[in-house]
Amino acid sequence: ELVDLCVEHCSSYSTNADTINRLNGKRVVITAGPTREAIDPVRYLSNESSGKMGYALAAAAAICGAEVTLISGPTQLTPPQNVSRINVISATDMHEAAMAYAEKADIFIGAAAVADFRPEHVASTKLKKKIGEEAMVIKLIKNPDIIANVAALTPKPFTVGFAAETNNVDQYARDKLTRKHLDMIIANDVSRSEIGFNSEHNEVTVFSEYDEIHFPHQSKDRLAKALIQTIANAFQSAMDR
Amino acid sequence: ELVDLCVEHCSSYSTNADTINRLNGKRVVITAGPTREAIDPVRYLSNESSGKMGYALAAAAAICGAEVTLISGPTQLTPPQNVSRINVISATDMHEAAMAYAEKADIFIGAAAVADFRPEHVASTKLKKKIGEEAMVIKLIKNPDIIANVAALTPKPFTVGFAAETNNVDQYARDKLTRKHLDMIIANDVSRSEIGFNSEHNEVTVFSEYDEIHFPHQSKDRLAKALIQTIANAFQSAMDR
């Protein structure tokens, strides 16, 4: 029954029909959504990620029989069927969960929009503006680089990153692929409002060492299935080498 | 029919049964939810407000026949029936909408958790962390003080503020009431996780020049009805003076 479902879901994208064989029983870890970096008990830094792309990838991988762990920042989304969800808030929490699960993963997909920086100090009580105070400075320090740390594991899972950029998208994506030793990177232009963070649709280009595949504008659900197919193929090729 | 609904909803809290007469046809403007202050096209500063308290107040005022305008920051909530909702993102946008509607309002309730500060510069493209960069600084400047500016209007609406604090709650609330020339302030302790921003419940103390009323732990819907009753009474007293 599961096989039928997957064949049905995957067949329209498949050049070969055995994505399910490649993913069935494989451990897939996916991060999704934004992270929130606390400034004080009520204020935080965050970003526009809705989590939709990561959740759609988790659903698509689970349909193909993978054991999916979804490590999710704060979102309003319902976890997909047959997916185990771990809820986190900050990049530090997400890093800890990601490293714990990545060690045993076959495939790791970093779809979360992880904050690069967090406030150096978190105030334990709400910061008060002082009378006459017209400006304020927040000092930020670097967060752990989750995807780079996953890709540095030995043995490492097949590691797929995302590059959500507003400019020079292809260049940043290629650079990130090489510098962080990723197996694959999925790049999209979040400056375009019809696709990206708050949209139901997306349009991406997938870069790997060997090729570059463009996926035109389509629903995130449909795109997720096509991407899982592409990832499964590349994962199998990497195993075969 | 409307009268019956209100009497039914308000009767359990009423010392007198004419809240509806006090609010029927009155223009009530309510702000709700967080604001988001952009750092670049994908990153922002925000806070934990869910908007539930402001939306519940809007619903309660509309049931009593008021013409309610709800100026809302980004939330996942559905606008209550018979409420006109204006969606905004930043404190600057909320300030502009609030001032435009407050001029014609009888009652203004500032339930939004407005960011006190915003980044001085908003980058037009996604900020990139540089290789080796371990720290970063965000310079913030003060946002307009919406509730103080509303209370400074001539003539001014009956102006109700909120004080969401984590410590010295009563002291900060009383100070804010006086300093910003508010008619009333509703104070709650958001350090307690069982009430406040992300809860369905709340417990507040209402301060005015003349009195101090404590509302014990209860659902935000029930509390909103009691608060609208209290606001309507105080509004009427102010009109009668």
Interface residues (C-beta under 8 A of the other chain):
Chain A: I39 D40 P41 V42 R43 Y44 L45 S46 N47 E48 S49 Q76 A113 A115 D116 F117 E120 T125 K126 K128 K129 E133 E134 A135 M136 V137 I138 K139 L140 I141 K142 A164 E165 T166 N167 Y172 V190 S191 F197
Chain B: I39 D40 P41 V42 R43 Y44 L45 S46 N47 E48 S49 Q76 A113 A115 D116 F117 E120 T125 K126 K128 K129 E133 E134 A135 M136 V137 I138 K139 L140 I141 K142 A164 E165 T166 N167 Y172 V190 S191 F197
